[in-house]
Amino acid sequence: MSLKYQAAPKDELVWHGLDSMTLLFHRPSGITHMVAEPAPAILEVMDDGWLTAAEIAERLNRKFEIEPGADAKNIVIARLNELFDLGLVARVSD
């Protein structure tokens, strides 16, 4: 079983930087979420449909310098679960 994730549509989110945090207003729920990296970066690379955590980690590796040996996939999975709980990403299983 493989999980795939999809970010909330861009028109449903209003982004605002606040020092080292990002405020995300989710229009459908009316809730503003305060998130820290790497959550905003994860949402930024999830721009075209359903992706696995490994695909998201690979996109992050290409876009940002990630320190060698970092377990990017497990970090991505943990943040995706948090974003799912907030209603900012959807999740399906194959």
Order of alpha helices (4+ residues) and beta strands (2+ residues): beta-beta-beta-beta-alpha-alpha-alpha-beta
